Amino acid sequence: MKHLAAYLLLGLGGNTSPSADDVKNVLSSVGIDADDDRLDKLISELEGKDINALVAEGSVKLASVPSGGAGGAGGAAPAAAGGAAAGGDAAPAAEEKEEEKEESDEDMGFGLFD
């Protein structure tokens, strides 16, 4: 990953075709030793390719990967609808629980700036 990061930094700096020595110089400037095998593999795989096109292609591929963040929202909506149908008492109970949390913070005996 460090080799790729250095390669991309060189690309952002205007070097459209960084060499292995260029990447080594970037890494050594921050005290990191380059792994020659991994660096040679990276350079050979990226040789002759446009970095911006590769990043754009990767972004398209990542967009199709499910992130799992939206799965929980589907279950919460029916529960809220069921609470409203049962009489609508779910909202005040939630507010009371939040107030109890705030009060318990005060019982700790110290403040942020003490």
N, CA, C and O atoms as CSV, one atom per row, in Angstrom:
chain,resi,resn,atom,element,x,y,z
A,1,MET,N,N,0.823,-1.185,0.000
A,1,MET,CA,C,0.000,0.000,0.000
A,1,MET,C,C,0.874,1.258,0.000
A,1,MET,O,O,0.555,2.243,-0.665
A,2,LYS,N,N,1.970,1.215,0.747
A,2,LYS,CA,C,2.855,2.381,0.801
A,2,LYS,C,C,3.483,2.653,-0.563
A,2,LYS,O,O,3.721,3.806,-0.922
A,3,HIS,N,N,3.747,1.600,-1.313
A,3,HIS,CA,C,4.327,1.784,-2.641
A,3,HIS,C,C,3.322,2.442,-3.582
A,3,HIS,O,O,3.664,3.336,-4.356
A,4,LEU,N,N,2.082,1.985,-3.498
A,4,LEU,CA,C,1.033,2.569,-4.331
A,4,LEU,C,C,0.787,4.025,-3.955
A,4,LEU,O,O,0.601,4.873,-4.828
A,5,ALA,N,N,0.787,4.316,-2.649
A,5,ALA,CA,C,0.576,5.695,-2.199
A,5,ALA,C,C,1.678,6.607,-2.723
A,5,ALA,O,O,1.397,7.716,-3.178
A,6,ALA,N,N,2.909,6.160,-2.666
A,6,ALA,CA,C,4.020,6.959,-3.184
A,6,ALA,C,C,3.890,7.138,-4.695
A,6,ALA,O,O,4.148,8.222,-5.218
A,7,TYR,N,N,3.491,6.079,-5.394
A,7,TYR,CA,C,3.291,6.150,-6.854
A,7,TYR,C,C,2.219,7.179,-7.198
A,7,TYR,O,O,2.385,7.981,-8.117
A,8,LEU,N,N,1.112,7.145,-6.445
A,8,LEU,CA,C,0.024,8.094,-6.700
A,8,LEU,C,C,0.432,9.523,-6.364
A,8,LEU,O,O,0.034,10.460,-7.056
A,9,LEU,N,N,1.222,9.699,-5.307
A,9,LEU,CA,C,1.712,11.041,-4.976
A,9,LEU,C,C,2.587,11.596,-6.095
A,9,LEU,O,O,2.493,12.773,-6.444
A,10,LEU,N,N,3.426,10.749,-6.646
A,10,LEU,CA,C,4.249,11.182,-7.774
A,10,LEU,C,C,3.388,11.553,-8.971
A,10,LEU,O,O,3.671,12.525,-9.672
A,11,GLY,N,N,2.330,10.771,-9.203
A,11,GLY,CA,C,1.409,11.088,-10.300
A,11,GLY,C,C,0.715,12.419,-10.080
A,11,GLY,O,O,0.549,13.198,-11.019
A,12,LEU,N,N,0.306,12.687,-8.834
A,12,LEU,CA,C,-0.318,13.976,-8.541
A,12,LEU,C,C,0.660,15.132,-8.697
A,12,LEU,O,O,0.268,16.256,-9.011
A,13,GLY,N,N,1.939,14.840,-8.473
A,13,GLY,CA,C,2.970,15.865,-8.606
A,13,GLY,C,C,3.358,16.149,-10.048
A,13,GLY,O,O,4.153,17.052,-10.307
A,14,GLY,N,N,2.806,15.387,-10.996
A,14,GLY,CA,C,3.079,15.658,-12.400
A,14,GLY,C,C,3.910,14.599,-13.096
A,14,GLY,O,O,4.081,14.659,-14.314
A,15,ASN,N,N,4.429,13.633,-12.358
A,15,ASN,CA,C,5.215,12.556,-12.953
A,15,ASN,C,C,4.238,11.497,-13.469
A,15,ASN,O,O,3.699,10.714,-12.687
A,16,THR,N,N,4.013,11.474,-14.777
A,16,THR,CA,C,2.996,10.584,-15.343
A,16,THR,C,C,3.447,9.131,-15.435
A,16,THR,O,O,2.616,8.238,-15.608
A,17,SER,N,N,4.752,8.881,-15.322
A,17,SER,CA,C,5.266,7.521,-15.389
A,17,SER,C,C,6.398,7.356,-14.375
A,17,SER,O,O,7.567,7.302,-14.757
A,18,PRO,N,N,6.061,7.275,-13.091
A,18,PRO,CA,C,7.101,7.150,-12.066
A,18,PRO,C,C,7.882,5.848,-12.191
A,18,PRO,O,O,7.316,4.800,-12.499
A,19,SER,N,N,9.169,5.924,-11.952
A,19,SER,CA,C,10.011,4.733,-11.978
A,19,SER,C,C,10.149,4.173,-10.560
A,19,SER,O,O,9.697,4.783,-9.591
A,20,ALA,N,N,10.772,3.018,-10.461
A,20,ALA,CA,C,10.990,2.401,-9.157
A,20,ALA,C,C,11.888,3.291,-8.302
A,20,ALA,O,O,11.686,3.403,-7.093
A,21,ASP,N,N,12.871,3.917,-8.923
A,21,ASP,CA,C,13.757,4.810,-8.170
A,21,ASP,C,C,13.002,6.030,-7.646
A,21,ASP,O,O,13.267,6.498,-6.538
A,22,ASP,N,N,12.061,6.543,-8.441
A,22,ASP,CA,C,11.246,7.679,-7.984
A,22,ASP,C,C,10.453,7.305,-6.740
A,22,ASP,O,O,10.405,8.066,-5.773
A,23,VAL,N,N,9.834,6.132,-6.768
A,23,VAL,CA,C,9.032,5.674,-5.624
A,23,VAL,C,C,9.930,5.447,-4.415
A,23,VAL,O,O,9.564,5.805,-3.296
A,24,LYS,N,N,11.114,4.851,-4.631
A,24,LYS,CA,C,12.062,4.639,-3.530
A,24,LYS,C,C,12.475,5.963,-2.903
A,24,LYS,O,O,12.587,6.063,-1.681
A,25,ASN,N,N,12.702,6.986,-3.734
A,25,ASN,CA,C,13.095,8.299,-3.211
A,25,ASN,C,C,12.005,8.902,-2.337
A,25,ASN,O,O,12.296,9.485,-1.293
A,26,VAL,N,N,10.750,8.764,-2.759
A,26,VAL,CA,C,9.634,9.287,-1.968
A,26,VAL,C,C,9.561,8.558,-0.631
A,26,VAL,O,O,9.439,9.188,0.420
A,27,LEU,N,N,9.634,7.242,-0.675
A,27,LEU,CA,C,9.537,6.455,0.549
A,27,LEU,C,C,10.721,6.711,1.487
A,27,LEU,O,O,10.538,6.814,2.700
A,28,SER,N,N,11.922,6.815,0.936
A,28,SER,CA,C,13.093,7.047,1.786
A,28,SER,C,C,13.074,8.445,2.400
A,28,SER,O,O,13.679,8.666,3.449
A,29,SER,N,N,12.388,9.389,1.760
A,29,SER,CA,C,12.320,10.757,2.313
A,29,SER,C,C,11.535,10.809,3.617
A,29,SER,O,O,11.665,11.762,4.385
A,30,VAL,N,N,10.719,9.784,3.870
A,30,VAL,CA,C,9.967,9.727,5.122
A,30,VAL,C,C,10.415,8.538,5.981
A,30,VAL,O,O,9.717,8.143,6.915
A,31,GLY,N,N,11.586,7.972,5.657
A,31,GLY,CA,C,12.172,6.931,6.483
A,31,GLY,C,C,11.603,5.539,6.290
A,31,GLY,O,O,11.670,4.716,7.203
A,32,ILE,N,N,11.042,5.255,5.118
A,32,ILE,CA,C,10.470,3.935,4.848
A,32,ILE,C,C,11.333,3.229,3.811
A,32,ILE,O,O,11.685,3.800,2.779
A,33,ASP,N,N,11.668,1.964,4.109
A,33,ASP,CA,C,12.418,1.156,3.155
A,33,ASP,C,C,11.447,0.505,2.176
A,33,ASP,O,O,10.407,-0.020,2.574
A,34,ALA,N,N,11.797,0.544,0.899
A,34,ALA,CA,C,10.944,-0.047,-0.128
A,34,ALA,C,C,11.228,-1.536,-0.254
A,34,ALA,O,O,12.376,-1.968,-0.148
A,35,ASP,N,N,10.190,-2.310,-0.477
A,35,ASP,CA,C,10.314,-3.733,-0.748
A,35,ASP,C,C,10.460,-3.875,-2.263
A,35,ASP,O,O,9.510,-3.639,-3.009
A,36,ASP,N,N,11.656,-4.264,-2.712
A,36,ASP,CA,C,11.952,-4.289,-4.147
A,36,ASP,C,C,11.019,-5.205,-4.936
A,36,ASP,O,O,10.609,-4.860,-6.045
A,37,ASP,N,N,10.679,-6.364,-4.379
A,37,ASP,CA,C,9.804,-7.295,-5.105
A,37,ASP,C,C,8.420,-6.691,-5.340
A,37,ASP,O,O,7.895,-6.722,-6.452
A,38,ARG,N,N,7.847,-6.145,-4.280
A,38,ARG,CA,C,6.508,-5.550,-4.405
A,38,ARG,C,C,6.545,-4.315,-5.311
A,38,ARG,O,O,5.635,-4.092,-6.110
A,39,LEU,N,N,7.590,-3.531,-5.176
A,39,LEU,CA,C,7.704,-2.326,-5.991
A,39,LEU,C,C,7.839,-2.681,-7.470
A,39,LEU,O,O,7.208,-2.055,-8.321
A,40,ASP,N,N,8.656,-3.680,-7.773
A,40,ASP,CA,C,8.810,-4.096,-9.174
A,40,ASP,C,C,7.501,-4.620,-9.744
A,40,ASP,O,O,7.173,-4.356,-10.901
A,41,LYS,N,N,6.749,-5.364,-8.931
A,41,LYS,CA,C,5.456,-5.878,-9.381
A,41,LYS,C,C,4.486,-4.720,-9.650
A,41,LYS,O,O,3.775,-4.723,-10.655
A,42,LEU,N,N,4.461,-3.729,-8.744
A,42,LEU,CA,C,3.589,-2.570,-8.920
A,42,LEU,C,C,3.940,-1.805,-10.192
A,42,LEU,O,O,3.061,-1.458,-10.982
A,43,ILE,N,N,5.225,-1.547,-10.382
A,43,ILE,CA,C,5.662,-0.787,-11.568
A,43,ILE,C,C,5.307,-1.546,-12.840
A,43,ILE,O,O,4.854,-0.942,-13.813
A,44,SER,N,N,5.506,-2.864,-12.846
A,44,SER,CA,C,5.206,-3.642,-14.058
A,44,SER,C,C,3.703,-3.668,-14.347
A,44,SER,O,O,3.299,-3.649,-15.510
A,45,GLU,N,N,2.868,-3.711,-13.297
A,45,GLU,CA,C,1.418,-3.746,-13.512
A,45,GLU,C,C,0.859,-2.392,-13.945
A,45,GLU,O,O,-0.144,-2.336,-14.655
A,46,LEU,N,N,1.497,-1.309,-13.525
A,46,LEU,CA,C,0.983,0.027,-13.857
A,46,LEU,C,C,1.677,0.653,-15.061
A,46,LEU,O,O,1.298,1.738,-15.503
A,47,GLU,N,N,2.683,-0.020,-15.589
A,47,GLU,CA,C,3.447,0.528,-16.703
A,47,GLU,C,C,2.556,0.750,-17.929
A,47,GLU,O,O,1.864,-0.159,-18.387
A,48,GLY,N,N,2.591,1.970,-18.443
A,48,GLY,CA,C,1.834,2.311,-19.641
A,48,GLY,C,C,0.358,2.584,-19.414
A,48,GLY,O,O,-0.384,2.796,-20.374
A,49,LYS,N,N,-0.081,2.584,-18.162
A,49,LYS,CA,C,-1.493,2.820,-17.864
A,49,LYS,C,C,-1.688,4.206,-17.282
A,49,LYS,O,O,-0.818,4.733,-16.588
A,50,ASP,N,N,-2.846,4.792,-17.575
A,50,ASP,CA,C,-3.190,6.113,-17.061
A,50,ASP,C,C,-3.776,5.964,-15.657
A,50,ASP,O,O,-4.772,5.267,-15.462
A,51,ILE,N,N,-3.153,6.622,-14.690
A,51,ILE,CA,C,-3.587,6.512,-13.297
A,51,ILE,C,C,-5.026,6.988,-13.125
A,51,ILE,O,O,-5.815,6.335,-12.441
A,52,ASN,N,N,-5.375,8.112,-13.736
A,52,ASN,CA,C,-6.733,8.656,-13.596
A,52,ASN,C,C,-7.782,7.687,-14.141
A,52,ASN,O,O,-8.860,7.553,-13.562
A,53,ALA,N,N,-7.477,7.019,-15.240
A,53,ALA,CA,C,-8.411,6.044,-15.805
A,53,ALA,C,C,-8.564,4.840,-14.878
A,53,ALA,O,O,-9.664,4.311,-14.724
A,54,LEU,N,N,-7.466,4.409,-14.263
A,54,LEU,CA,C,-7.528,3.276,-13.333
A,54,LEU,C,C,-8.351,3.612,-12.090
A,54,LEU,O,O,-9.119,2.783,-11.603
A,55,VAL,N,N,-8.186,4.824,-11.586
A,55,VAL,CA,C,-8.954,5.249,-10.412
A,55,VAL,C,C,-10.438,5.336,-10.760
A,55,VAL,O,O,-11.287,4.912,-9.976
A,56,ALA,N,N,-10.746,5.876,-11.917
A,56,ALA,CA,C,-12.148,5.975,-12.344
A,56,ALA,C,C,-12.759,4.591,-12.531
A,56,ALA,O,O,-13.901,4.357,-12.135
A,57,GLU,N,N,-12.014,3.684,-13.124
A,57,GLU,CA,C,-12.497,2.313,-13.325
A,57,GLU,C,C,-12.725,1.626,-11.974
A,57,GLU,O,O,-13.712,0.910,-11.799
A,58,GLY,N,N,-11.825,1.840,-11.033
A,58,GLY,CA,C,-11.978,1.259,-9.703
A,58,GLY,C,C,-13.175,1.822,-8.962
A,58,GLY,O,O,-13.854,1.099,-8.232
A,59,SER,N,N,-13.440,3.112,-9.145
A,59,SER,CA,C,-14.597,3.731,-8.498
A,59,SER,C,C,-15.898,3.130,-9.007
A,59,SER,O,O,-16.833,2.918,-8.235
A,60,VAL,N,N,-15.959,2.858,-10.297
A,60,VAL,CA,C,-17.156,2.232,-10.875
A,60,VAL,C,C,-17.344,0.835,-10.291
A,60,VAL,O,O,-18.464,0.436,-9.972
A,61,LYS,N,N,-16.249,0.094,-10.151
A,61,LYS,CA,C,-16.344,-1.256,-9.581
A,61,LYS,C,C,-16.770,-1.205,-8.112
A,61,LYS,O,O,-17.572,-2.029,-7.671
A,62,LEU,N,N,-16.243,-0.250,-7.358
A,62,LEU,CA,C,-16.607,-0.136,-5.947
A,62,LEU,C,C,-18.055,0.284,-5.755
A,62,LEU,O,O,-18.668,-0.054,-4.743
A,63,ALA,N,N,-18.603,1.010,-6.707
A,63,ALA,CA,C,-19.993,1.451,-6.592
A,63,ALA,C,C,-20.951,0.270,-6.624
A,63,ALA,O,O,-22.060,0.361,-6.098
A,64,SER,N,N,-20.544,-0.828,-7.228
A,64,SER,CA,C,-21.420,-1.992,-7.310
A,64,SER,C,C,-21.286,-2.918,-6.102
A,64,SER,O,O,-22.038,-3.885,-5.985
A,65,VAL,N,N,-20.353,-2.642,-5.215
A,65,VAL,CA,C,-20.156,-3.473,-4.028
A,65,VAL,C,C,-21.126,-3.032,-2.943
A,65,VAL,O,O,-21.165,-1.849,-2.603
A,66,PRO,N,N,-21.911,-3.951,-2.391
A,66,PRO,CA,C,-22.831,-3.562,-1.319
A,66,PRO,C,C,-22.042,-3.193,-0.070
A,66,PRO,O,O,-21.107,-3.892,0.321
A,67,SER,N,N,-22.430,-2.095,0.542
A,67,SER,CA,C,-21.701,-1.637,1.719
A,67,SER,C,C,-22.349,-2.086,3.009
A,67,SER,O,O,-21.714,-2.014,4.061
A,68,GLY,N,N,-23.587,-2.547,2.972
A,68,GLY,CA,C,-24.247,-3.073,4.153
A,68,GLY,C,C,-24.859,-2.013,5.046
A,68,GLY,O,O,-25.485,-2.355,6.049
A,69,GLY,N,N,-24.704,-0.752,4.726
A,69,GLY,CA,C,-25.215,0.307,5.582
A,69,GLY,C,C,-26.717,0.480,5.509
A,69,GLY,O,O,-27.322,0.941,6.477
A,70,ALA,N,N,-27.331,0.131,4.410
A,70,ALA,CA,C,-28.763,0.369,4.249
A,70,ALA,C,C,-29.613,-0.789,4.754
A,70,ALA,O,O,-30.836,-0.660,4.807
A,71,GLY,N,N,-29.020,-1.898,5.120
A,71,GLY,CA,C,-29.780,-3.070,5.527
A,71,GLY,C,C,-30.578,-2.864,6.793
A,71,GLY,O,O,-31.683,-3.396,6.905
A,72,GLY,N,N,-30.065,-2.114,7.751
A,72,GLY,CA,C,-30.753,-1.928,9.020
A,72,GLY,C,C,-31.933,-0.991,8.931
A,72,GLY,O,O,-32.842,-1.071,9.757
A,73,ALA,N,N,-31.947,-0.118,7.967
A,73,ALA,CA,C,-33.021,0.865,7.852
A,73,ALA,C,C,-34.348,0.199,7.504
A,73,ALA,O,O,-35.405,0.688,7.904
A,74,GLY,N,N,-34.312,-0.891,6.779
A,74,GLY,CA,C,-35.546,-1.572,6.393
A,74,GLY,C,C,-36.288,-2.145,7.590
A,74,GLY,O,O,-37.519,-2.144,7.606
A,75,GLY,N,N,-35.575,-2.629,8.580
A,75,GLY,CA,C,-36.202,-3.199,9.759
A,75,GLY,C,C,-36.743,-2.151,10.708
A,75,GLY,O,O,-37.696,-2.420,11.439
A,76,ALA,N,N,-36.167,-0.977,10.717
A,76,ALA,CA,C,-36.585,0.058,11.653
A,76,ALA,C,C,-37.903,0.703,11.223
A,76,ALA,O,O,-38.697,1.102,12.074
A,77,ALA,N,N,-38.139,0.805,9.955
A,77,ALA,CA,C,-39.350,1.473,9.487
A,77,ALA,C,C,-40.616,0.723,9.897
A,77,ALA,O,O,-41.555,1.362,10.371
A,78,PRO,N,N,-40.688,-0.596,9.738
A,78,PRO,CA,C,-41.894,-1.293,10.184
A,78,PRO,C,C,-42.101,-1.195,11.697
A,78,PRO,O,O,-43.242,-1.116,12.151
A,79,ALA,N,N,-41.052,-1.198,12.463
A,79,ALA,CA,C,-41.194,-1.095,13.912
A,79,ALA,C,C,-41.782,0.252,14.294
A,79,ALA,O,O,-42.616,0.335,15.196
A,80,ALA,N,N,-41.354,1.301,13.619
A,80,ALA,CA,C,-41.887,2.631,13.905
A,80,ALA,C,C,-43.354,2.702,13.499
A,80,ALA,O,O,-44.164,3.317,14.192
A,81,ALA,N,N,-43.692,2.080,12.387
A,81,ALA,CA,C,-45.079,2.088,11.951
A,81,ALA,C,C,-45.948,1.300,12.926
A,81,ALA,O,O,-47.076,1.699,13.213
A,82,GLY,N,N,-45.429,0.186,13.435
A,82,GLY,CA,C,-46.183,-0.613,14.390
A,82,GLY,C,C,-46.405,0.134,15.691
A,82,GLY,O,O,-47.460,-0.010,16.309
A,83,GLY,N,N,-45.428,0.935,16.123
A,83,GLY,CA,C,-45.571,1.718,17.344
A,83,GLY,C,C,-46.630,2.784,17.193
A,83,GLY,O,O,-47.376,3.064,18.131
A,84,ALA,N,N,-46.701,3.378,16.022
A,84,ALA,CA,C,-47.699,4.418,15.790
A,84,ALA,C,C,-49.096,3.814,15.751
A,84,ALA,O,O,-50.058,4.435,16.201
A,85,ALA,N,N,-49.206,2.606,15.214
A,85,ALA,CA,C,-50.507,1.947,15.141
A,85,ALA,C,C,-50.972,1.495,16.522
A,85,ALA,O,O,-52.172,1.396,16.779
A,86,ALA,N,N,-50.016,1.222,17.410
A,86,ALA,CA,C,-50.371,0.733,18.737
A,86,ALA,C,C,-50.815,1.856,19.668
A,86,ALA,O,O,-51.286,1.579,20.771
A,87,GLY,N,N,-50.682,3.068,19.269
A,87,GLY,CA,C,-51.140,4.154,20.128
A,87,GLY,C,C,-50.191,5.332,20.149
A,87,GLY,O,O,-50.511,6.371,20.726
A,88,GLY,N,N,-49.040,5.194,19.536
A,88,GLY,CA,C,-48.126,6.315,19.433
A,88,GLY,C,C,-47.360,6.611,20.713
A,88,GLY,O,O,-46.856,7.726,20.848
A,89,ASP,N,N,-47.241,5.698,21.648
A,89,ASP,CA,C,-46.538,5.936,22.893
A,89,ASP,C,C,-45.037,5.693,22.776
A,89,ASP,O,O,-44.320,5.893,23.756
A,90,ALA,N,N,-44.543,5.279,21.641
A,90,ALA,CA,C,-43.134,4.938,21.498
A,90,ALA,C,C,-42.242,6.171,21.568
A,90,ALA,O,O,-41.148,6.082,22.126
A,91,ALA,N,N,-42.644,7.287,21.042
A,91,ALA,CA,C,-41.805,8.479,21.019
A,91,ALA,C,C,-41.547,9.043,22.419
A,91,ALA,O,O,-40.388,9.331,22.720
A,92,PRO,N,N,-42.526,9.216,23.283
A,92,PRO,CA,C,-42.233,9.735,24.614
A,92,PRO,C,C,-41.323,8.814,25.426
A,92,PRO,O,O,-40.506,9.300,26.208
A,93,ALA,N,N,-41.443,7.512,25.260
A,93,ALA,CA,C,-40.593,6.580,25.986
A,93,ALA,C,C,-39.141,6.752,25.561
A,93,ALA,O,O,-38.239,6.682,26.396
A,94,ALA,N,N,-38.907,6.974,24.285
A,94,ALA,CA,C,-37.550,7.176,23.788
A,94,ALA,C,C,-36.969,8.465,24.350
A,94,ALA,O,O,-35.789,8.503,24.699
A,95,GLU,N,N,-37.765,9.514,24.443
A,95,GLU,CA,C,-37.281,10.775,24.992
A,95,GLU,C,C,-36.904,10.623,26.458
A,95,GLU,O,O,-35.915,11.209,26.899
A,96,GLU,N,N,-37.664,9.855,27.215
A,96,GLU,CA,C,-37.367,9.651,28.626
A,96,GLU,C,C,-36.046,8.908,28.793
A,96,GLU,O,O,-35.279,9.224,29.702
A,97,LYS,N,N,-35.768,7.944,27.948
A,97,LYS,CA,C,-34.514,7.206,28.038
A,97,LYS,C,C,-33.332,8.119,27.749
A,97,LYS,O,O,-32.287,8.012,28.391
A,98,GLU,N,N,-33.498,9.028,26.773
A,98,GLU,CA,C,-32.417,9.959,26.449
A,98,GLU,C,C,-32.145,10.888,27.623
A,98,GLU,O,O,-30.988,11.194,27.909
A,99,GLU,N,N,-33.180,11.337,28.301
A,99,GLU,CA,C,-32.991,12.214,29.442
A,99,GLU,C,C,-32.258,11.495,30.565
A,99,GLU,O,O,-31.421,12.102,31.234
A,100,GLU,N,N,-32.546,10.236,30.787
A,100,GLU,CA,C,-31.866,9.475,31.820
A,100,GLU,C,C,-30.382,9.354,31.517
A,100,GLU,O,O,-29.565,9.399,32.437
A,101,LYS,N,N,-30.014,9.201,30.258
A,101,LYS,CA,C,-28.612,9.136,29.877
A,101,LYS,C,C,-27.892,10.411,30.248
A,101,LYS,O,O,-26.800,10.365,30.814
A,102,GLU,N,N,-28.490,11.556,29.936
A,102,GLU,CA,C,-27.874,12.839,30.227
A,102,GLU,C,C,-27.661,13.010,31.723
A,102,GLU,O,O,-26.626,13.528,32.141
A,103,GLU,N,N,-28.619,12.587,32.535
A,103,GLU,CA,C,-28.500,12.701,33.980
A,103,GLU,C,C,-27.382,11.816,34.504
A,103,GLU,O,O,-26.675,12.212,35.431
A,104,SER,N,N,-27.205,10.647,33.946
A,104,SER,CA,C,-26.164,9.749,34.432
A,104,SER,C,C,-24.779,10.323,34.159
A,104,SER,O,O,-23.843,10.012,34.896
A,105,ASP,N,N,-24.614,11.138,33.138
A,105,ASP,CA,C,-23.332,11.775,32.870
A,105,ASP,C,C,-22.954,12.741,33.986
A,105,ASP,O,O,-21.773,12.894,34.299
A,106,GLU,N,N,-23.933,13.386,34.583
A,106,GLU,CA,C,-23.666,14.343,35.640
A,106,GLU,C,C,-23.209,13.649,36.913
A,106,GLU,O,O,-22.519,14.270,37.722
A,107,ASP,N,N,-23.563,12.392,37.121
A,107,ASP,CA,C,-23.237,11.663,38.335
A,107,ASP,C,C,-21.787,11.190,38.360
A,107,ASP,O,O,-21.362,10.588,39.346
A,108,MET,N,N,-21.038,11.440,37.334
A,108,MET,CA,C,-19.672,10.920,37.275
A,108,MET,C,C,-18.736,11.667,38.228
A,108,MET,O,O,-17.704,11.121,38.618
A,109,GLY,N,N,-19.068,12.884,38.604
A,109,GLY,CA,C,-18.267,13.603,39.574
A,109,GLY,C,C,-17.124,14.416,38.998
A,109,GLY,O,O,-16.336,14.982,39.756
A,110,PHE,N,N,-17.013,14.489,37.717
A,110,PHE,CA,C,-15.983,15.333,37.130
A,110,PHE,C,C,-16.488,15.921,35.827
A,110,PHE,O,O,-17.419,15.395,35.218
A,111,GLY,N,N,-15.880,16.998,35.409
A,111,GLY,CA,C,-16.261,17.647,34.165
A,111,GLY,C,C,-15.127,17.606,33.173
A,111,GLY,O,O,-14.022,17.168,33.492
A,112,LEU,N,N,-15.392,18.046,32.016
A,112,LEU,CA,C,-14.403,18.022,30.948
A,112,LEU,C,C,-13.235,18.952,31.223
A,112,LEU,O,O,-12.097,18.646,30.866
A,113,PHE,N,N,-13.511,20.092,31.858
A,113,PHE,CA,C,-12.469,21.091,32.064
A,113,PHE,C,C,-12.049,21.234,33.514
A,113,PHE,O,O,-11.499,22.274,33.877
A,114,ASP,N,N,-12.282,20.243,34.359
A,114,ASP,CA,C,-11.879,20.325,35.775
A,114,ASP,C,C,-10.394,20.086,35.932
A,114,ASP,O,O,-9.878,20.116,37.049
